[in-house]
């Protein structure tokens, strides 16, 4: 499925939408509703997309969709801009998928590092990349959808490019970006389509520039918190969808509770 279509509309909830609706249903509607304006991918997001394609979908597809910027090209000059335009027309590659030689080479070093990791080599030896699936949430009937990075061999895998793949660093990223919610969302959907059988979840974390690789699975507490957030988001989505009401923040003054890290 085309990623722009996947991330559009409110007909089915995605894990990204689940995170947004936890902020408020109004935020969710502003991001995915009929008047939504999709933000342009950041440089980090575009880099991550390219690395995903290379590692999970193979070099042939990667080279059809990703390119290295021609050497010596100066985009600050009229001639440089004209040369880039001619290059894009000749290759038919999205301008956002053209990278510097440094970044382009970095992607291959990251690919090699992942494939040399013994656990990665094993869990990526058999499976399907970019696996799309749909399901109905059991308790509410809410329609959901997901695209898993990799499914196979009794496991589901989420590949993450990052700056810090250490246990402390990656754990912070899990909670900051709600990766644990996404994990439970995907596992919930897969189990709904497979008679309740649950797969093992893995994150493959690979550092940009250093090319260090770590493989993690969530502990029980992380699973519990992710599941609770996931259920809260789906229930909120189902209620808003049923009532066709997507409220924002409360309309009354509320006590602001100090976060745990500040205590």
C-alpha positions as CSV (number, residue, x, y, z in Angstrom):
1,X,0.0,0.0,0.0
2,X,1.1,3.5,-0.8
3,X,2.3,5.2,2.4
4,X,0.6,8.5,1.7
5,X,-2.7,6.7,1.3
6,X,-2.1,4.6,4.4
7,X,-1.5,7.7,6.5
8,X,-4.6,9.5,5.2
9,X,-8.2,9.4,6.4
10,X,-10.0,8.4,9.5
11,X,-11.7,5.3,8.3
12,X,-9.3,3.0,10.0
13,X,-7.0,3.8,13.0
14,X,-3.3,3.4,12.7
15,X,-0.7,3.2,15.4
16,X,0.4,6.7,14.5
17,X,-3.2,7.9,14.7
18,X,-3.5,6.1,18.1
19,X,-0.6,8.2,19.4
20,X,-2.2,11.4,18.0
21,X,-5.6,10.7,19.5
22,X,-4.1,10.3,23.0
23,X,-3.1,13.9,22.7
24,X,-6.7,14.8,21.9
25,X,-9.2,13.7,19.3
26,X,-9.1,17.2,17.8
27,X,-5.4,16.7,17.1
28,X,-6.1,13.4,15.5
29,X,-8.7,15.0,13.2
30,X,-6.5,17.9,12.3
31,X,-3.8,15.4,11.3
32,X,-5.9,12.8,9.5
33,X,-9.4,14.4,8.8
34,X,-10.7,15.8,5.6
35,X,-9.0,19.2,6.1
36,X,-5.7,17.6,7.2
37,X,-2.4,18.9,5.8
38,X,0.2,16.2,5.9
39,X,3.6,17.6,7.1
40,X,6.5,17.1,4.8
41,X,8.9,14.3,5.9
42,X,11.9,15.6,7.7
43,X,15.5,14.7,6.6
44,X,15.7,12.1,9.4
45,X,12.4,10.5,8.2
46,X,13.5,10.4,4.6
47,X,16.8,8.8,5.6
48,X,15.0,6.2,7.7
49,X,12.7,5.4,4.9
50,X,15.6,4.8,2.6
51,X,17.5,2.6,5.1
52,X,14.3,0.6,5.7
53,X,14.0,0.0,1.9
54,X,17.6,-1.1,1.6
55,X,17.7,-3.5,4.6
56,X,14.2,-5.0,4.3
57,X,13.2,-4.8,0.7
58,X,16.6,-5.2,-1.0
59,X,19.2,-3.3,-3.0
60,X,17.3,-3.6,-6.4
61,X,14.3,-1.8,-5.1
62,X,16.4,0.6,-3.2
63,X,18.3,1.7,-6.3
64,X,15.1,2.2,-8.2
65,X,13.8,4.7,-5.6
66,X,16.9,6.2,-4.0
67,X,19.9,7.9,-5.5
68,X,23.2,9.6,-4.6
69,X,23.4,13.3,-5.6
70,X,25.8,13.8,-8.5
71,X,29.3,14.7,-7.4
72,X,30.2,18.3,-7.5
73,X,26.6,19.5,-7.9
74,X,26.2,23.0,-6.5
75,X,22.4,23.7,-5.9
76,X,23.1,27.3,-5.1
77,X,23.8,28.0,-8.8
78,X,21.5,28.1,-11.7
79,X,23.5,25.6,-13.6
80,X,23.5,23.2,-10.6
81,X,19.8,23.5,-10.2
82,X,19.3,22.7,-13.9
83,X,21.7,19.7,-13.7
84,X,19.7,18.4,-10.7
85,X,16.4,18.8,-12.6
86,X,17.8,16.9,-15.5
87,X,19.1,14.2,-13.2
88,X,15.6,13.8,-11.5
89,X,13.9,13.6,-14.9
90,X,16.3,11.0,-16.1
91,X,16.1,8.8,-13.0
92,X,12.4,9.5,-12.2
93,X,13.4,9.6,-8.5
94,X,11.6,11.7,-5.8
95,X,13.8,14.7,-5.0
96,X,13.5,13.8,-1.3
97,X,15.1,10.4,-2.0
98,X,18.3,11.9,-3.3
99,X,21.1,12.0,-0.7
100,X,24.7,13.1,-0.3
101,X,27.4,10.7,-1.0
102,X,28.1,10.5,2.7
103,X,24.6,9.6,3.7
104,X,24.2,7.2,0.7
105,X,27.3,5.3,1.7
106,X,26.2,5.4,5.4
107,X,23.0,3.5,4.4
108,X,25.1,0.6,3.0
109,X,27.3,0.5,6.1
110,X,24.2,0.3,8.2
111,X,22.7,-2.5,6.0
112,X,25.9,-4.5,6.3
113,X,26.1,-4.0,10.1
114,X,22.5,-5.3,10.5
115,X,23.1,-8.3,8.3
116,X,26.3,-9.2,10.2
117,X,24.5,-9.2,13.5
118,X,23.7,-12.9,14.4
119,X,20.2,-12.3,15.8
120,X,19.3,-10.0,12.9
121,X,20.6,-12.5,10.3
122,X,18.4,-15.2,11.9
123,X,15.1,-13.3,12.3
124,X,15.4,-11.6,8.9
125,X,16.2,-14.9,7.1
126,X,12.5,-15.6,6.4
127,X,9.6,-13.3,6.2
128,X,7.7,-10.5,4.4
129,X,8.6,-6.8,4.5
130,X,6.0,-4.0,4.6
131,X,3.2,-6.4,5.6
132,X,-0.2,-4.7,5.5
133,X,-3.2,-6.0,7.4
134,X,-6.6,-4.8,8.7
135,X,-8.8,-6.0,11.6
136,X,-11.7,-5.0,13.8
137,X,-10.9,-4.3,17.5
138,X,-12.6,-7.1,19.5
139,X,-14.3,-5.0,22.3
140,X,-15.4,-2.0,20.3
141,X,-15.4,-3.2,16.7
142,X,-13.2,-0.2,15.7
143,X,-11.6,-0.7,12.3
144,X,-7.8,-0.7,12.5
145,X,-4.9,-1.2,10.0
146,X,-1.1,-1.5,10.2
147,X,2.0,-2.0,8.1
148,X,4.6,-4.0,9.9
149,X,8.2,-3.6,8.9
150,X,8.8,-7.4,8.9
151,X,6.6,-10.5,9.7
152,X,7.9,-14.0,9.6
153,X,9.2,-16.9,11.6
154,X,6.8,-16.3,14.5
155,X,8.0,-12.8,15.1
156,X,7.3,-9.2,14.1
157,X,10.1,-6.7,13.7
158,X,10.3,-3.0,13.8
159,X,13.5,-1.5,12.4
160,X,14.6,1.8,13.9
161,X,17.4,4.1,12.8
162,X,18.6,6.1,15.8
163,X,21.4,8.0,17.4
164,X,21.7,5.9,20.5
165,X,21.0,2.1,20.5
166,X,22.2,1.5,24.0
167,X,19.7,0.0,26.4
168,X,19.2,3.3,28.3
169,X,19.1,5.4,25.2
170,X,16.7,3.2,23.3
171,X,14.4,2.6,26.3
172,X,14.0,6.4,26.5
173,X,13.1,6.5,22.8
174,X,10.5,3.7,23.3
175,X,8.7,5.8,26.0
176,X,9.3,9.2,24.3
177,X,7.9,8.1,20.9
178,X,5.5,5.4,22.3
179,X,7.1,2.5,20.4
180,X,5.6,0.2,23.0
181,X,2.1,1.4,22.0
182,X,2.9,0.6,18.3
183,X,4.2,-2.8,19.2
184,X,1.0,-3.7,21.1
185,X,-1.2,-2.3,18.3
186,X,0.5,-4.5,15.7
187,X,0.6,-7.6,17.9
188,X,-3.1,-7.1,18.8
189,X,-4.1,-6.9,15.1
190,X,-2.0,-9.9,14.1
191,X,-3.4,-12.0,16.9
192,X,-7.0,-11.0,15.9
193,X,-6.3,-12.5,12.5
194,X,-4.5,-15.6,13.7
195,X,-6.9,-17.1,16.3
196,X,-5.3,-15.2,19.2
197,X,-1.8,-16.5,18.6
198,X,0.8,-13.9,19.5
199,X,4.1,-13.4,17.8
200,X,7.4,-12.3,19.4
201,X,8.2,-8.6,19.0
202,X,11.7,-7.4,18.3
203,X,13.1,-3.9,17.7
204,X,16.3,-3.8,15.6
205,X,18.0,-0.5,16.5
206,X,20.9,0.6,14.2
207,X,22.8,3.8,14.9
208,X,23.4,6.3,12.1
209,X,27.1,7.0,11.4
210,X,28.5,4.6,14.1
211,X,26.6,1.6,12.5
212,X,26.2,-0.1,15.9
213,X,23.3,-2.6,16.1
214,X,21.2,-3.9,19.0
215,X,18.2,-6.1,19.1
216,X,15.6,-5.7,21.9
217,X,12.2,-7.2,23.0
218,X,10.0,-5.4,25.5
219,X,9.9,-6.5,29.2
220,X,6.5,-7.3,30.9
221,X,6.0,-3.8,32.3
222,X,6.7,-2.2,28.9
223,X,4.1,-4.6,27.3
224,X,1.6,-3.7,30.0
225,X,2.0,0.1,29.6
226,X,1.9,-0.2,25.8
227,X,-1.2,-2.3,25.9
228,X,-3.0,0.1,28.2
229,X,-2.2,3.1,26.0
230,X,-3.2,1.1,22.9
231,X,-6.6,0.2,24.4
232,X,-7.2,3.7,25.7
233,X,-6.5,5.1,22.2
234,X,-8.7,2.6,20.4
235,X,-11.6,3.1,22.8
236,X,-11.4,6.9,22.4
237,X,-11.3,6.5,18.6
238,X,-14.4,4.2,18.7
239,X,-16.3,6.6,20.9
240,X,-15.5,9.7,18.9
241,X,-16.3,7.9,15.6
242,X,-19.7,6.7,17.0
243,X,-20.6,10.2,18.2
244,X,-18.9,12.1,15.4
245,X,-17.4,14.3,18.0
246,X,-13.7,15.0,18.2
247,X,-13.1,17.2,21.2
248,X,-9.9,19.0,22.2
249,X,-8.5,19.7,25.7
250,X,-10.9,20.1,28.6
251,X,-12.8,23.4,28.8
252,X,-12.2,23.7,32.5
253,X,-9.1,24.6,34.5
254,X,-7.2,21.5,35.7
255,X,-4.5,21.0,38.2
256,X,-1.1,20.4,36.5
257,X,0.6,17.4,38.0
258,X,4.4,17.4,38.1
259,X,5.8,14.6,35.9
260,X,7.6,11.7,37.6
261,X,11.0,12.8,36.3
262,X,10.7,16.2,38.1
263,X,9.9,14.7,41.5
